[in-house]
Amino acid sequence: MPTSGFAGASWWAFDFHTHTPASSDYGKGPTQSTLKQITPEEWLLAFMRKRIDCVVVSDHNSGEWIDKLKTALTTMAASSPQPNGYRQLTLFPGVEITANGGTHVLAIFDPSASSLDIVRLLTKVDYRGSFGDSEIAANKSVIDVIQEIRAVGALPILAHADRDRGAFGLTGNTLKPLLECGLLAAIELTHYAAEKPQIYQDLNLGLAEVLGSDSHHPDGANGPQYPGSHFTWVKMESPCLEGLCLALLDGAPLSVRRSDMDPSEQNRLPPLMIDSIEVSNAFRCGRSQPLRARFSPWLSTIVGGRGSGKSTILEMMRIGLRRGDEVPPSLANDFTNFKRLGSRSDRGMLTSSTAIKIRYRKDGAEFCIQWSQADDAHVITQCQASGQEVVVPGDVRSRFPVRLFSQKQVFTMAENQDALLRVIDEADSVNKAEWQVRWDQEEKRYLSLKAKCRELDVQSSQMEKVRGDLDDVIRKLSVFEGSHHADILKSYQAKQRQVRVLDEWRNRWVSVEDQILAVHKAILLSNVDHAAFPDPSSETEKEAIELLDGAHAEIQELAKALKAMVEATAGRRADWETRRDGSAWHRGVIQCEEEYTSLVTRLRDEGFENPAQHSIVVQQRQEFEQRIIELEKIEEIRTDILRQSQESLGRLKALRQEITRKRQTFIDNVLVSNRYVSIKVLPYQPELSVVEVTFRALINRANDDSFAQDILVEDDGKPLDGLLGRLLKDVPGDAQSAAADIEARLEEMKTNLIAAALGEATPVGMKRPLINHLKKLTPEQCDRIRTWYPEDGLQVSYNADGTSRRNFRPIEQASPGQKTAAILAFILAYGTEPLVLDQPEDDLDNRLIYDLIVQQIRQIKTRRQVIVITHNPNIVVNGDAEKVLEMEFKNGQCVVAQRGSLQSQAVRDAVCRVMEGGTEAFEKRYKRIALGRFGN
């Protein structure tokens, strides 16, 4: 089975034309006698090993090997172990009939048919030759043979029509009625580019063109036709004649694809998919038994009448996958009501014991997300190869992405730019969440730098005071530093500075000795405690004791070395002090101090009240000079931090530009060839209500309408005056110029706001009440003004008929249906995560449903899983749903009444029964089938 374990229809590798030793020309060639000895098991394994899923056993005018193969297949399936290369294979009994005139026709029976059914058909077509002989023809014409095939419930296919014994070899008078008989299920062509008669092209019948191997050998050693060399991909839920009939009626590319055009695996699974949901003990579902729904990896549709519970599945997914916060504010009450505990008088859908279990496949691994109302918690488990489930860590939202959109959500996005912007920001290439982390880090860095600047400002502000105090001290010293005293005083001051420098280094030396001595004392150890070794005579404990004693001895030696180092350095220091005290420099210091002392004495004798004041003033001058040096260093640090803060502010600006650029790049890539919607990012130009809310929060006036004339004056959504009005008024049309213009205006506005807040200026156009309010802002709030930028806006345009790009018009001018269509076109255009849509067709006319939703779903479901809740049959039928679930409200509970693919008669009946226009949808898709076949 091609997609074992998955629900709904999938693609099956189908060989429409094969031969066994029952055909007289099987193995034709020098080794024919040997090849004819092949066993049924070997014949089957040849196809299994080539990963063929379905085989039509179509021997020339014979069904002899059909029962043999069916018996062998049953035996192989039951054997243990199974043969090497075994896989599931479905046999379709058939026969290649040589009609009167030599044209070959394939007849395909249901897998339940037997060899006897083939014999009966050969009798009906009046075949009287030897079974297995292709050269002997039946007595009935091609059309008569086809009629007999239909009469026994089999499907007739013109065999290798483009080759010898094929229908294209017939004349026009014979070929035309054959093609127009309306009984053919398909036509086999050995090459997709085969030359076709003009009459076939003119009739444009839409017959499915299939491919079979027509294999007469078990492998490729004897020619190009062998098991697996040629086949057709056929979409069915399970191999049966009815499923095959519907697929052939549907034709290419929806249900039939030739291997010479599409050789690669058609059952490509999306990397992310929801396998199933199970809801237990909800108020209106899952009470007597859990509500279970399994989904196809590609397109699943949920149908049902009004009130049948279709949308319940989406809302349960929203809870189970933690997507409740994605509901727009305008719809939040509906979701809140859904999550309430239900009662007869309440719309709540939950009970105190409601549980939701969602199975999710991610990159080949299977996970289960479980939620319970009892503790409102999510638990994630992963299914192991053994079948056991192991609890694994992780955040449900980040690990298991999904897009859930109700029709109301879609319409809200069309009406509300912010809701649409949030969806754009969640795209992988935009990743607003990751960007926000970087923004917050940089903003925190900027605010921290500005706070440090203010701290340093307080210290550096003392500079003028210290300079003034120093100037006073210098003036005092000038009294003592007269012309005849100046040399002595200056020499004394210089020598004192020198003494301080040498004393500082002597003190450092002493400090080093103290530190080494402290280490010496710290590592001194007491004797080793041998008490932990009660048997020191044993070899093992004796060895350990020796190791301990060795360590103790080593550390003691290190302590001795440190002690010796202290004694040595102390000696060197003493020697250094001796050399210092005996130096000519030291004698000069003593002489200078004696001269200074004599000078002070003379000054006292000359009448100064406090002759000792000179030394104090000298010390004050030194202290003030040192303080100025410190303050200059602080100023250098402040200047550097201020530079860093400006660089940080520049990075914030670059980050803000980056998110705008990412948004537009993402939109451009998604909508590069979209005919229905165009979206442009308007830098810093959100809806005026949005920018006003964020600005008021910035200046600490959230939920307030004060200063209205100062902040924003508008008319019908157009900015006129006020801070924000002047910021966004008359902005240039192109995005680049608009961004540059607004950034310049924004910088000026921020500067004026901060100047007003600090009381440094009264900006033009700013009234006193607002200025007084700004003065109450904290320093950090002023800093945040510098980091503030308005959000981006979006300009959404739509094209009602999807034609020329000149027909795009602003979405504000669109009808509700056109608005919905434009946003849907965007939603359907990007992403790889599962997409769940609830009744997206509401407000859309049938043309838009088919042209927009159906066509795009067909395209995207090959790369992402799509689940659509719908009441429009075109989405189900012409969207080619691989899985259909019919919901029904029965006995007070929402239940799944029918489930399966469109090949199921019960499912087709349900679509026609609950969906208005269901029969017409089937007729549109299956153009060559009688409507009665689908029920009413």
N, C-alpha and C positions, 0 to 999 in steps of 0.2 A: 504493500500500500504506500503511495508516495508521500503522504503526510500523516503517518501513523500518530494517533493521539490527538489530532486536531479535528475540530468540528466543521461540518459543512462540505461544500463541493471543493474539489481540487483537481489538478491536472494528472492524467494517467497516460503513460507511454503505451500507445495502442498500435499494434501491428495488424493491419486490416487484411493481410494476404500472406499466408504461409502454406507450406506443403510438408507432408510426411512421406515415409516410404509407401504409403497407400497410393501416391501418384506414381504413374509408371515412369516418369522422367526424373524422379527424385535421385539426386546424386549422379546425374548423367555425366559420363566420362569414364576414363580408364579404371577408376576405383569405385564404380557404381555398386558393384556387388558387395563390397566391404561397407560402403556407406549405408546401404539398405539394411545392414544388420544393426543399425542404431536402435537402442531400446527406448521405450517411451520415457523412462526416467532421464536418459541422456539427452533426449530431444528437448524435454522441458527445461533441464538445467542450462542448456545452451541459451535459452531466452532469459532465464532468471539471471544468469551471470552478466547479461547485457542490460539488466535493470529494466526489462520490459514488463509492464504491469498487466496488459491484456493482449490476448492473441486470438485471432480468428483462424481456426483450423479449416482451411479451404482447399482441400485436395481436388484434383480434376475429377469431376463427376463421381465422387465417392465420399462416404463418411465413415469408412472402415475404421480409421484410427481414433475416432472421437471417443468412443467408450474406453478404449485402451488408455488413452491419455488421461481421461477423467479418473479412472481407477488408480493409475499410477500417481496422480496428483494427490488423491486422498490418502494413499499409503505413505507418501513422502511427508505430508503434513502431520501424520500421526506418529511417525517414526521418531525414535530418540536414541542417539542424536540424529538430527536431520542432516541430509547430505550437504557436503561442502558447496556453498553457493546458493543454497535454497533460500528463496524468499517467496512471498505470496504472489500468486499468478492466477488470473482469471481466464478460463477458456471459453471462447464463444464458438459453439459449433457452427460450421458453415460449409459451403461447397462452392467450387468454381465450375459453373455449368457452361458447356459449349453449346450455344444456341444454334438453331438451324442457320446456316450461312457462315458459321465459324466464329461469331463474336462471343467473347467470354463475359459472363455476368457472375458477380459474387452474390451469394445469399448468406445473410448473417442471422442466426437464431439466438434466442435467449440462452444464457449459460445452462439452463435446466434441460435443454433439448439433448437428444441422444442420436446415435448412429441411425436408429430406426426412422427418426424424423427426416433425415437426409434421404434415406431410401424412398420414403413416401413422396418427397418433393420430386426426386428424379423420376418417379413413376408418373407424377402429374404432368411433367413436361415432356413425357413420352421419350425418355432416354432408354435406349435398348442396347447400348454398347457395353463394353467391359468397364467395370468400375476402375477408375484411376487413369483411364485413357483420355488424353486431351484431344486426340485427333477425331474421335467419333462424336458427332453432334446429335443433340436432341432433335426431335421432329418438329418442335414448336419454334416459332419465330422469337426474336429478341423481345418484342413487346409482350407476346404471350407468356414467355418465361418470366418476365418481370411481374406480370399480373398474377401468375401462379405463386410466385414468391410472396407477394403481398397477401394473397389469399390464405396462406398458411401462417401468417403473422410474422414473417421474417422481413428483413430489410434488403432491398435490391440495390447493388452498387455496380456501375459499369467498370469492369476490371481493365487495368492498364489501357485506358482509352486512347492514349497517344502512342501506343506501340502496336506490334503485330497482334492480330486477333482482337484489337480494341475497336470501340465504337466509332472513333474518328476516321476509321477506314471505310465506313459506310458512305453511300452516296447521299446527296442532300435530300432526295425524296424519301429515303429510308431513315436518315438520321433525324430530320426535323420532327416527324411524329413521335419518334422515340424520345427525344428530349422534351417534347411538349406533353407527354402522356400524364405528367403530374404524379407519377408513382415512384420515381427514383429518389433514393435517400441521399445519394452522393455519387461522385464520380472519382475514380482513382486515376491520378496522373503520375507518371513516374518521375516527372521533373516539373517544378513550379513554373519554369519558363518555356514549357513545351508549346510548340506551335499548335494553335487551335483553329478549327474551321471557322470561317467567317459567320456561318449560320449559328454556331454556338455563341459567338461573341454578340451577334445581333439580338439573340433571344434574351440575353442578360438574365438568366434564370436564377442566379444566385445559389446554384448548387454548391454544397460543400465539396471542396477538392481535397481528397485524402491521399495518404501515402502508405503503402505497405512494402514489406521487403520482397514479397514473392520469392521467398527463400526456398531453394531446392537443395541446400547443403547446410550442414550443422555449423560451419565456420567460414571464414573468408578465404580459405586456401584455394577454393575452386572458382572464385569469381567475386564480383562486387556485391552480390545479393546473398545475405546470410542473416541470422538472427541479430537484431540490433542495428543493422546497416541502414534501414529505412523504417520510419514509423511516423505516427501522427499523435500529437498531444490532444487529448480529448478531456474536456471538463465535465466531471460527474461527481455526485456525492458518493456513489458506490457503483461498481460495474454491473449494469443490467441493460436489457434491451431498450427499456423506456428512456433511461438516462442517455443512452447512446443516440436514440432517435431524436430527442430534444436537442442534443448537442449538434447533431448534423443539420437539423432544421435551423438552428441558430447560426451555424457556420463560423467563418473566420471574421475577425480574430478573437471574438468573445469566447467561443467554445471549441474551436478547432484550429490547430496550428501545426503545420508540417515541420518535420525535423530538418528538412533541407533548407528551411527558412528560419526556424527557431530551434537550433540543435541543443541549446543549453537547458539546464533544469528550469522548468517553469514554476515549480513550487518554491520560489524563493521567499523565505520567511522574513518578515520585518525584524529588526534587531530588538524591538520592544513591542510587547503585545499583552493584552488582557486575555487570559485564557478562559476565565469564568468568574462568576459572582454567585455567592450563596447567601441568602438572607434568612435568618431564623428569628421567629418570635417577634416580628414587627406587628403593628396593630392591624394592618390590613393585608399582610402577606406573610407567608412562612409560619403560620400558626400550627396547623396540623402536621405539616411537613415543610422542610425548607424550600424556599423559592430558589431554584437553580437555573442559571442561564449560562450556556457555553457559547463562545464566539469564535468565528472564523479568524484566521490570521489576516484576512484581507477585508472583505466587506460583509458585515452582518447588519440586518435590518430588523427592527422591532416594530410590529404592526399590531393593530387592534382598534376596537371601537372607542368612542369617548368614554372616559372613566374606567378603562380596562387596566390601568396601571402602567402604561408604557413609560411615562416619565419617572415613575418610581425608581426604575433601575438606574437612571442617570443620577438621581439625587442620592441613592444609596452608595453609588460609586463615589460621589462627591464626599460623603462622610468617610467611607472606608479608605480613600486615598488622600484624606486631609486637604481637600480643595475648597473648603467652605469659605475661606477668606477671599477667594477669587470672585465671589458673587458681588456684583455692583451694589453700591449702597441703596439704589432705588429698588433692588430686588431682595435686599437682606431680610425684610420681614417675612417674605414668602418662605425663604429657606429656614428661618427661625421657627416659623409655624410648622414646617415639615418635621423638624427635629424634636418637636415637643412630644410628650407622652400623650398618646391618642385616647379619645373617649368618644362616645356617641355624639356628644355635643361639641367636639373639638376636631380640628383638621390635622392634629398631630399624627404622625405615622409610626412612632416608636413606642415601645413598652420598656419597662425597667429591665427586661432581660433580652432585648434585641441584640443580635450579634450579626456581624457582616464578615464574610470571608472572601477575599479576592485572590485568585491565583494569577500570577504575573510572570511572564517569561521575558528574560533579559539576557541577550547575547548567549542563548542556548541554555542558560540555567533557569530553574523553576523556583519561584518564591511564593510564599503565601502571606498575605497581609491580613491580620485578624483584628477586628475592633469589637468592643462590647460596650453597651450602654452602662453596664454595672460599674465599670471603673473609668469609662471614657478614655481608654488607653489603646494604643496600637502595638501589636507584637508582630515581628517579622521572623519567619522561618524559611529555611532553604531546604528543598528536597534533595536528599543525597542519592547516590547511585543505588544504595541498598533499599531505598524506599522510605527510610526514616527522615523525619523533619527536625532540623536543628535550629534553635533560636540563634539569629545573627543580629549584629548591631546595625544601626543606620537610621537616617531620617527618611520617613515614608515619602515626603514631598520630593526630596532631592534624588532618592534612589529609584523611584518609580514614577517617572514623568507621564503626564496624560493631559490632554486638552478636552475640557468639558464645556460645551456651549449650549444653552437653551436658546430658543428663538428670541426670547425677551433679552437675553444677554447680547445677542448679535445686534438687535435693534438699539440697545443701550449704547453699544460701541459706536454705532452710526450717529447717535445723538450726542455722545459724550466723548470728547477727544481724550480725556484722561483714561477712560476705560480701554480705549484702543491702544493708547500709548503703553499701558501696562502690559498688554499682550505682546507688543513689539519688543519691549524691554526684556521679556522672558526668553526671547530667541537666543540660541547658543552663541551666535556671532555678535550679539549685543551684550547679553549677560549683565544686565543692570545690577544684579545682586553683587557680582564680583567687583564691578566698577564702584558700587557704593562703599564696599569695604575699603578700597583704595582712597576714595574721596574722604571717608570718615577719618582714616589714618592721617591723611595730609592736612585735613582741617584741624584735627587734634594737634598736630605738630605746629601749625601756624598759631593756633590759640595759645599753646604753651610758650612759643617764642615771644609772642606779644606780652604775655604775662611776665616773662622774665625781663623783657625790656622795661616794663613799668617798675619792676622791682629795682632794676639798675638805675632807672631814672631818679628814683628817690635818693639813691646814694650819690649819683653824679650831680644832682642839683645842689650839693653842698660845696661844689667847686668854687663858686664866686665868694661864698662866705670865707672859706679857707684862704683864698687868695687875698681877701681884704685883711684878715687877721695877720697873715704873713707880712703884708705891707706895713701894718702898724708895728710889728715886731722889728722889722728892718729899720723903721724910723727911730725906734728906741735905741737900737744898736748904734745908730749913726752918732748918738751922743757920746758913746764910748769909743767909737772908731774915728776919732779925730785924726788929723794928719800925722801927729807925733805918736799916736797910739795904734794906728791902723795896722802897721806891720806885725806888732806883737799879737794883736787880737786875731788877725787873719792867720798867722802862723799857728797860734794856739788852736783855732778852730780846725785848721787842716790836720794838725797832729792828732786832735781828738777824734776826728773821723777815722784816721789811720789806726788809732788804738782800738776803736770799735771793730774795725774790720778784722784785725788780728785776734781780738778777743772772741769774735764770733767763730773764727776757725779753731781757736783753742777749745772753745766750748763744744764744737762739733766733734773734735777729737775725743774729748772726755765722754761725750754721748756714745761714740762708737765703742769705747772701752766698756761702758756700762751695759750696752746691748750684748756684747760678747760674753761678759760676765753673767748676764741674766740667762743666756743660752746655756752656759756652763752649769749654772745651778739647776736649770730646768731638766737637764738630761742626766744629772747624778742619780744613780739608782741604788736601791737597797740590795742586799744580797738575794740571790736567786732562791725562790721558794721551791724546794724539792718535794714538798708534801704531796703534790699531785702525782708523784711517781713512787708508789709504795714498794716496788720491787726493783730497786736500782741495780740489783745484781744480774737481772735479766739483760740479754744482749740488746733487745729492742729499746727498753727504757734507759739503759745505760747510754745508748747512742743519742737519745733525745736529750738526756741531761747534759751530755757533752756539748750538744748544739746550743743549749740554753746558756751554759757557762761561757761558751765561746762568744755568743752575742753580748753577754754581760761584760766580758773582758774588752771586746771591741769598743763598746760604748764608753767604758771607763777610760780607755786609751784616748778616745775622742775628747772626753771631758778634760783629761790632763793636757791634751794639746791646746784646748781652748784656754785653759788656765794659764798655760805658758804663753799663749798669744797675748792675753791681757797683760801679763807681767812685762812681756817684751815691748808692747806698744806704749805702756805706761812709762817704761824707761826711755823710749825714744821721745815721748812727749816731754819728759823732764829735761832731756838733753836739748830739745828744741827750745824750751822755756829758758834754759840757761844761756843758749846762744842768743835768744831774743833779748834777754835782760843785759847781756854783755855787749850788745851790738852798738855801733856808732849811732844807729837810728834811735835806740832806746835812750842813749845819752842825750840826743837832740830833743827827745820828748821831755826828759827831765829838765833840761835847760829851758825849754819853752814854757813848761809849767811854772818854773821858778820865776821866769820873766813875767808871766801872766799874773802870778800871785803878787809880785812886786808892784805890777801895774794896778791891780785892784786896790792894793794898800794905798798907793799914791792917790788914786781916784777918791778913796774914802777921806784921805787927808785933805783933798781939794774941796770937800764939802758935800759930796753926794750922801743923801739920807740913808740909802741902802746900797752900799757898794756891792753886796752879794747879788744884786738884781741882774748884773751882767751875765752871770753863769746861767741864771734861770731863763733869761731872755734868749741867750744862745741856744739853750735846750729847746725852748719853744720854737725858735726858728727851725731847728733841725726837725722837730716833730711836724711842723706845718709843711716843710719841704717834703718829708716822707709821705705825709698824707696826700699832698698834691700828686706825687708819683703814683700812689695807689689809686687815686681818683682818675688819673690819666689812663691807667691800665683798665679801670672799670669802664671808662668812656670808650676805649678801644674794643673791649668785649661787647659793650652795648652796640657800638657801630657794626660789629661783625654779626651780632644776633639780629639787629635790624636788617642787615643785608640778607641774612638767612630767611627772615620772615618775608621779605619782598620776593625772594626766590620761591619760597613756599607758596606765596600768593600767585606767582606766575605759574607754578605747577598746577594749582587749583584751576586757574583759567584754562590751561591746556587740557586738563581732565574734563572740564565742562565742555570744551570744544570737541573733545574726543567722543563723548557720548552722543552728541548731535551727529557727528560724522558717522559713527557706527550705525545709528538708527537709519540714516538716509542710505548708506551702503546696503544695509540689510533689505530695506524696502525696494531699492533699485534692483537688487538681485532677484528678489521674490517676484516682482511684478514686471520683469524685463519684457515679457511678451504677453502680458495680461490685457485682454481686450475690454474688460469691463470696469476696471478700477485703476485709479492713479492716486498715489499718496506722496505728498511732499512734506518734508519736515520744515517748519517755520522756526528758525532759531530764536529762542527767548520770547516767543510770541504765543503763549497759551491763551485759552479763553480768559477774558478779563476777570471773571469771577474767581478763577483759579489763582491768577497772579495777585489779586487783591488779598485773598485769604492768606497766602504765604507771606506777603509783605506785612500785613497787620500782625501776624505771629512774630515776624522779625523785630518789630518795634514794640512788642509787648502790648498789643491792643487786639488780640484775637477775640473773635465773637463780639465785635464792637463795630459800630458804624460812625464813631466820632471822627472828626477831621475829614469828613467825606469830600468836601470841596478841595482840600489840600492834597488828598491822596489820589482820587480818581473821579474825573467827570467824563461820562460817556453818553452816547446816544445810539440806542439800538445796537449795542455791541461794538461801536466804533469809539476809540479813545479820542477825547477832545482836550482835556486839561488835567491839572493836578500832577503830582510827581509821576505817577504811572502813566497818565495820559500823555504827558510830554515825552516820556520814555518810549512809548510805542506808537506815537502818532506819526503818520506820513513816512512809514518805513519803506525803503526801496523794495522793488519787486523781487529781484533775484536774491537767493539765500545768502550768498557770500557777502554781498554789499549790505544786506540787512543785518547780518551778524556783526560786521565791523561797525556799522552805524550805531546799533544798539549798545555794543560794548563801550563805545566812546561816551555815549549819553549816560550809560550806567555808571561809568567811572566818575563822571562829573556829579551825578546824583549822590553817589556814596560819599564823595568828598564833602559835599554840602551838608549832608545829614550828620556826618561826624563832626564837622566844624560847628554846626548848630548844637549838637549834643555836648560838646566840650566848651561851649560859650565863646568860641574863637571868632565867630562871624554870624551874621544874620542873612542867610541866603535870600536872594530875590525870589518872591513868590511864595515864601513860607511864612505863614502867619504865626503870631506870638503864642497862641495856645499849643500849637504843635511843637514849637521850639521849646516851650516850657516842659512839655512832656518828654521830649528827646533828652533834655538835660537830666532827667531822672533815670535814664538808662545806665546800667552798670558798665564798667570798662569792657567786660567780656561781650556784652550785648553790642557795644560799638564795634568791637573786633569782628563779630559775626556779620555785621553789615557789609564788611569788606568781602566776605566769602559768599555772599548771597547772589544767586543768579535766578532769574525767572525760568520756569520750566519751558520746554519746547512746545510749540503748537503743531497741529497737523492740518494740512489742506487736503481734504479727500474730494476727489472728483469721480464721477461715474459716467459710463457710456451705456445708454439704455439698450442699444442694439448690438453692441460689440463690434461696430464697424470702424470707420476712420477715427484716428486719434483726435481729429479736429472736433469730434462730437462730444468730447468730455465736457461735463458741466459740474459746477460745485454741488456737493451732495446736499447742501441745504435746499436746493431747488428740486430735489428728488421726491418721489412718492415714497410712502413707507416700504413698499415692495422693492423699489429701486435702491433705497438705502440699504435694506437687508441684503440685496443681491451684491452690492458693491463690497460690503464688509465680508460676506461669505466668500466672494472671489479671493479676497486676501487671506482669509483663514485657511481656505483649501489649498493655497498656493505654496505653503511652506511647512517644514517640520517633519520629523521622523517618529515622534512619539504617538501613541494611540490617540485618535481623534473621535470624540463622541459628540454627536449633534442631535439635539432634540427638536424635531419638527422644523428643520431649516427652511422648508418650502412655504411656510405661512407667509401670506402677503405677496407671494410670487405667482405670476401667471405661468401657464404650462410651458410656454416657450422658454422662459427663463429657467424653469426647473430642468428642462431637458438640456438646453444649451449650456447652462452654467453648472448646476449641481451634478447632473448625471455625467456629463462629459468630464468634468474635473475629477469626480470620484473614480471614474474608470482609470484615469491617468495616475492618480496618487495612490490607489490601493495596492499597487505593485511595490511601493516602497514604504508604506505605513498602514497600520491597521485602522479601519474606519468602521464605526458603529453608528448607525443612523436610526433614530426613533422617528417614524414617519407615518403619515396617513395618505401619502401620494404613491400610487402604484408604479409610476414611472421610475422612481428611485429604486424600488425593489426589483422590478422586472428589467428595465433598460439600463439600470445601473449595474446589473449582473451580480446580484447579491449571492455570495457563496453560502450564506446561512440566513435563514428567516426564522424569527420567533414570533408567534402570534400570542398576544396577551389577552386575557379574558378575566372579567370580574365575576366570580362564581362563589355563591354561598358566603358572601362578605369578604372574600379573599381574592387578591390578584394572583393569577396562576398562568403558567405557560401552557396554552391549549395545544399548540402545534409547534414543532421545531423540525427543521430540515432544510434541504435545498429546493430549488424550483423544479427539480426532476421528480419530486414527490407530489403525487396527485392531491394528497391531503393539504399540502402547503399551497399548491396552486388554487385549490378550492377556497382556502382561507383568504388568500389575497383577493380573489374575486368577490368573496362574500363580505369582507369587512372594509374593502377599499373601493370607493366609488371610482369607476373607470378602470378597474382591474382587468376586466376582459379586453378592453380596448388596448391597454398596455401590452398584454400578451399578444394581441393581434399585430400590434405595431412591430414587436420584436420578432415573433415567429411568423413571418409573412406567409409561409407556405403550409401552415397547419390549420385544420378546421377548428373553429372556435369551440365546437362541441367537445373536443378532446380535453379541454381544460375544465369542464364543468361550469356551472353557473352559480 
